[in-house]
Amino acid sequence: MKRLVAFGCSLTQGQDLEKGVEYSRLAWPYVLGQKLNLAVTNNGKNGSSIKRIWWDIMNFDFHSSDTVIILWTHIDRWCIIKNDDRADRRSYLPEQDWDIPREGFKPHPSEKDDVDNIHHSMMNKRSEMWYKYFHDEHDIIQQGFLHINHADMYLKDKVKHVFHLRASEKELTTSFNQVKFLETDIDKLREHYPKATDNHHPGIEFQEEYASRLKKEIEKQL
């Protein structure tokens, strides 16, 4: 069966739609797949940066019949890809993804200053130093769109269709960007629906509406 292969962060994964379920079948990629009569492979990962999403794309085994949809995450996230074993590119992953603390987000007290256990928090002493001494908005926008455009060019030779979405900051772009994003604005749409069980991520009703709008846009381009 032909596949819909999705990439993104927690907004693609469907975080906390159901308690104790990591990849809920209620998440929009599965709903969209049903509407398009496609099997679904959901590669969304909680906390992913644009660089991490690009990395997951580079290390996925695609079929020529695949339809790929990518929800590119918040531009300020970043990660460091580390591993010395180059024998298997899929075995080494980013050390962690970092993010600037967002309004309303509070890391668990046990994770806030835990440097040794960095995989469990996007906000810790290392990330604090990164954003204080190295992060620059102009620079990270250029790098973000570099990864987005490279992924688009890479996929066009490998799969049947590629569709791009943005999680936020739709006004940000670069002079060299050639990628066209679908118009449905997840950032605005999510404001009109109840939240998930964590009271932060979009809830179940949103997933259905978002998938319906994406289906209409996609079918216009097919």
Number of C-alpha atoms within 10 A of each C-alpha: 9 14 19 24 25 23 27 29 24 21 25 26 26 29 26 24 24 18 11 9 11 15 20 19 16 17 27 26 31 27 21 23 21 14 13 15 13 18 17 22 15 22 21 24 21 16 22 28 26 28 25 26 23 23 18 19 22 16 12 11 8 16 13 15 14 21 21 22 20 26 24 26 26 20 23 17 21 27 19 13 14 11 12 6 10 9 8 8 12 13 10 14 15 18 13 20 24 25 22 16 12 7 6 6 8 10 14 10 8 9 17 16 16 16 15 10 10 20 16 17 21 24 22 22 14 15 23 16 11 16 17 10 9 10 16 12 10 12 10 16 15 17 16 24 23 17 16 22 18 14 19 19 13 13 20 13 10 15 15 13 18 19 19 17 21 20 19 16 12 14 5 10 14 13 7 10 12 14 16 11 15 15 13 15 17 17 13 10 13 18 11 10 14 15 18 19 15 13 11 13 18 27 23 21 17 22 23 17 17 20 22 15 15 19 16 10 15 15 9 7 8 6
